[in-house]
Amino acid sequence: MKKVVLAIVCVFMFFATATAQENEAFKEDTVKLLKITSQDAFEQVINQMAGMVSEDKKSEFKVEAAKTLDGVIESISKIYMAEFTHDEIKDLLAFYATPTGLKMAEKTMVLAQKSMTVGQTWGMELQGIASKFAN
């Protein structure tokens, strides 16, 4: 009986260790993906916020602000890990390793900004249409 229990415990420990290693690899890949796809956006936000800081403190601000990025990426990685499988994250990493993927990563912020402008214009158009039907 002791041998059976010991065998079960050993099997459990093996799977627990394998699962922990897989989860760590999943997290590492997700963080890597976020750094590829979001680093420029994070830097732009820090640079924008630096505009609120006096000139003599800007570089100090940027250094301190950059220290917060790991925490932000860690939090966002949990969101990605809930929405994507590890294999899907690997697929995304493979895509972002291609020339098209690299271009997509570079252009994401520009695309988002331009799309937001289109969305705002569309929202105003919809408000006009909705006003025709109000009351």
C-alpha positions, 0 to 999 in steps of 0.5 A: 500500500505504501508503494502505491501511495508513494507512486501516486505522490511521485506521479503527482509531483512529476505532473505538478513540476511539468505544469509549473514549467509549462506555465512559466514558459507560457508566461515568458512567451507572453511577456516576450510577445507583449514586449514586441507588440507594445514596447513602442506604445509604452515608451510613447506614453512615458514620453507624453507624461514626461511633457508634464515634468520640468525639463531638469527632471525629465530624464529622472522621470523616464528612468523611474517610469521605465521601472514600472513597465515590468509590472504593467507587462506582468498584469497584461500578460495575465490577460493574454494568458486567459484569452490565448493558449500557449500554442496561440502565443507561440503562433503570434511570436512566429508571426511577429518574427516575420517581416510583416509581423515586425512591420505590424508591431512597428505600425500598431500605434500609428494604426491605432491613432489613425483608427481612433480618428476615424472612429471619432468621426463616425461617432459624430456621424452616428450622433447626427443620425440619432438626433433625427430619431430622438423624441 
